Amino acid sequence: MVVKAVIHEKYRDMEVHVCSSRLDREVSDLVTSLAAFVNDSFRAKDSNGELQVIPARDILSVFAENQKVKIRTAEGCYESPLKLYEFETLLSPAQFLRISRGEFINIKKIQRLDLGITGTIRVILSDGSESYTSRRNVTRLKQALGI
């Protein structure tokens, strides 16, 4: 892989080009990672109603609760103006995984899994919070983690 920077006054905004002879997993993962890097933060309100900027790398999970979308980090929960389906297009699939109809988790923040419950998996995140996969997403979680 060759990485090259071209500096010229003809470029008003920074551009990133990924060039390859074929579209494979490596190219797809690189494009996804670059998109996540560019779009790597979200605005949300804290419990005091103050607007906060939350980097995607700090997000533990995004979930729906009482018809509102919440972002959970190690520091607390924040209320997002975005809809859950909008997060699906904005979150990097290399880092986030939908584990149920109403929740995405950051797979890099998984501390451990409890496979003892028949049909579902209890996911314990790095802050100690727990989430449960729906039965239809168990296979997807196992594949993402290489289980």
Solvent accessible surface area in square Angstrom, and as a share of the most:
residue,aa,sasa,rsa
1,M,167,0.74
2,V,135,0.77
3,V,135,0.78
4,K,163,0.69
5,A,88,0.68
6,V,91,0.52
7,I,163,0.83
8,H,94,0.42
9,E,155,0.69
10,K,138,0.58
11,Y,80,0.31
12,R,234,0.86
13,D,114,0.59
14,M,179,0.80
15,E,97,0.44
16,V,91,0.52
17,H,134,0.60
18,V,54,0.31
19,C,118,0.71
20,S,66,0.43
21,S,110,0.71
22,R,163,0.60
23,L,146,0.73
24,D,47,0.24
25,R,190,0.69
26,E,109,0.49
27,V,24,0.14
28,S,50,0.32
29,D,55,0.29
30,L,58,0.29
31,V,72,0.42
32,T,28,0.16
33,S,57,0.37
34,L,56,0.28
35,A,50,0.39
36,A,22,0.17
37,F,154,0.64
38,V,108,0.62
39,N,77,0.40
40,D,44,0.23
41,S,55,0.36
42,F,12,0.05
43,R,154,0.56
44,A,0,0.00
45,K,108,0.46
46,D,32,0.16
47,S,112,0.73
48,N,120,0.62
49,G,44,0.43
50,E,101,0.45
51,L,108,0.54
52,Q,62,0.28
53,V,101,0.58
54,I,8,0.04
55,P,32,0.20
56,A,11,0.08
57,R,149,0.54
58,D,54,0.28
59,I,0,0.00
60,L,3,0.01
61,S,0,0.00
62,V,0,0.00
63,F,21,0.09
64,A,53,0.41
65,E,79,0.35
66,N,130,0.67
67,Q,188,0.84
68,K,100,0.42
69,V,14,0.08
70,K,43,0.18
71,I,0,0.00
72,R,46,0.17
73,T,4,0.02
74,A,74,0.57
75,E,135,0.61
76,G,29,0.28
77,C,62,0.37
78,Y,32,0.12
79,E,68,0.30
80,S,9,0.06
81,P,100,0.63
82,L,48,0.24
83,K,114,0.48
84,L,24,0.12
85,Y,149,0.57
86,E,57,0.25
87,F,0,0.00
88,E,91,0.41
89,T,116,0.67
90,L,74,0.37
91,L,11,0.05
92,S,10,0.07
93,P,101,0.63
94,A,49,0.38
95,Q,25,0.11
96,F,10,0.04
97,L,20,0.10
98,R,45,0.16
99,I,0,0.00
100,S,24,0.15
101,R,221,0.81
102,G,25,0.24
103,E,22,0.10
104,F,8,0.03
105,I,0,0.00
106,N,0,0.00
107,I,32,0.16
108,K,145,0.61
109,K,58,0.25
110,I,34,0.17
111,Q,110,0.49
112,R,136,0.50
113,L,44,0.22
114,D,41,0.21
115,L,102,0.51
116,G,68,0.65
117,I,76,0.38
118,T,121,0.71
119,G,38,0.36
120,T,30,0.17
121,I,4,0.02
122,R,55,0.20
123,V,0,0.00
124,I,7,0.04
125,L,0,0.00
126,S,65,0.42
127,D,63,0.33
128,G,46,0.44
129,S,24,0.15
130,E,82,0.37
131,S,6,0.04
132,Y,105,0.40
133,T,3,0.02
134,S,36,0.23
135,R,176,0.64
136,R,207,0.75
137,N,5,0.03
138,V,22,0.12
139,T,84,0.49
140,R,111,0.40
141,L,0,0.00
142,K,73,0.31
143,Q,134,0.60
144,A,48,0.37
145,L,60,0.30
146,G,68,0.65
147,I,108,0.55
